[in-house]
Amino acid sequence: LDSIERQRLLEMTGGDAVPEVRASALEALGHIGCAEDNELRLGLLSALKDRSAVARRAAATALVHLGLEGNRDTVLAVAVLLEHSDWPVQQSAAYALPWVAGHAGCDVAVDQAIARISSRHQATKDAAATALRQLAKMEGSRAAGVTLTKVCSLLQGKCGDAARCGMMNALVEVGMRGNEQALA
């Protein structure tokens, strides 16, 4: 990918293009970009805030295709979006977090979601609970075990009622096999 083509694709991810064009450009960047390209990584993270759901989904997928799965900085950047002022961005972050966390970053992702479960803002609590549910649902990953173990241990420890309620809701809604063991 030469710099001119890369720049054109980055420009196509901007707000002037129709959502489908932005999404296509994001997908292309995810397939042909380079994980070491920090400007590209920042552009994809910025696209998680796009007003279009199709573009946000493409940005999350591109981050994974780019090979940033498990990258601590990327996981942290996505986790911060759980607190974004726009609900659709929060939800995109909640669903993108397990993707970018993968096996290597699941501990960080779970910790980041748990840290936001006691937020003063209900939308942030909801996004964090959604992220925990998605992390716990990851098949073939140790993220499910990490999520359930950490949430259960926090429920037994000292935490506020709001956090306890949010974590209980996340556990109840997971609905996956193996919960019986974690809840025992």
N, C-alpha and C positions, 0 to 999 in steps of 0.2 A: 504494500500500500504506500504509494508515494504521498508526499506532503500535500500536494494539490488535491488529490482525490480525498484524502483524509479530511482536509479543510472543507471541501464541498459537502461531504457527508455530515460533518459537524454543523455546518450552516443549515443543512436540511432538517436538523433536529430542533431548530429554533421555532418560536411561536408563530411565525408567519405562514409556515407550511400547514397543509391540512393534516389532521391527526394520523391518517394512514401513511402519509409520506414521512412524517416524523418517526412513526413506528418502524417503517421499512428501513430508514436510515439508521436507526438505533440497532435494529437486528443486524444489518450489514456490518456496522462497527463492532458489534459483539463477535461476529464470525471472523472478521479479517483484521481487527485491531490487535494491539500488543498490550499485554498486561502491565508492562513497564511504563506505558504511556500515561503519566499522571494527569495530563490535561484531558485525555480521553476518559479516564476513571472519574474525574471531577465532573465532566460533561454528562456522563451516565448517571452519576449521583444526582446531579441537578435535574435531569430528566425524570427522576422519580417524583418530582413535584409538578410535572406537566398537568395541565388542566384536563387532558384526555386520558381516560382509563387505558385505552389501547396503547398509548405511548408509554404510560407508566409501567405497564406490564412488559412491554418490549425492553424498556430500560433495565428492569430487574432481570429479565432473561439474558440480556446482553452482558450484564455484570458477571453472570455465571459462565457464559460462553467465553468470555474474555479470560477466564482462568483466575478470577479473583475470589473464588470460593475459599472460605477459610481465612482470607486476608483480614487481619485484625482491624486495620484502619477502615476498611470497607464496611465491616460488620458494625463498628462504632458509628460510622457516618449514617448508615441505614437506621440504626437504633435511635439516633437523635431525631429522626423524622417521625418517630412515634409521638413526639410532642409538637409536631407541626400544627399550625392554627387551622389548616384545612383538613376536614375529616377524610376526604378521598386520599390525600397524601398519607395520612396516618394509616389508613387501611392498606394502601400499597406497600408501605414500610412493613406493616405487620405480616403481610404475605411474602414480601421479598426477604425478610430477615432470615428465615430458615434456609432459603436458597443460597444466599451469600454466606451463611454460616457454615453449612455443610458439616462434615464430621469434625474438621479441625477447629472450627470456630464456634461450636455449639455451646461450650462453657461460657464464652464471652456473651453470646447472644442471649442465653438464658439469664445471665446476671443482669444484662442491660434491660431486658423486659421486666424482670422482677423489680429492679430499681424504680421502674416507672409505674408499677401497679398501685402505688400509694399516692399518686399525683393528686393535686387538688382538682384537676380538671377531669371530668367524667370521660370525655372523649379520649384522653390519653390513657386512662385506666382501661377503657374498652379496647384500645389498640394494643396495649401491652398484654391483656388477657388473650386477645386474638393471636398475637405472636406466640405466646406460650402454648396455646392450643395447636398452632401449626407446627411448632417445634416438637411437641409431644406426638404428633401424628406422623412424623418423618419415618418412613419404613426403611428398614435396613440400616438404620443409623443409631448411634449411641445417644443421639440428641433426645430421643424419647425417654430413655432411662435417666439421663442427666436432668432433664426437665422435671420429671416426676419426683426424683430423689430430692432435688433442691427445693421444690415447692412443698413437698411433704415435710421436710426438715424445718422449713421456715414456719409452717403452720404450727409446729410444736414449740417454736421459739417465741421470742418477744417481737411482735410486730403489731401495728395498729389494726383496728377493726376493719378499716377500709381495705387495707392490703390483704388481710386474712380473707375477707369476703371476695375480693377479686381473684385471689389464688384458688379459693374453693370453687368459684364459678368456672375458672379455667379447667380445673380437674374434672368437674362434673361434665363439662361439655366435650372433653377429649373423646370419650366413648370409643376407646380402642382396646384391643385385647392386651392383657397384661396389667391393666389398671388394678385388678384385684390384688395382685402381689404388692404393688407400690402403696396401696391404701391400707394394707393389712398392718 
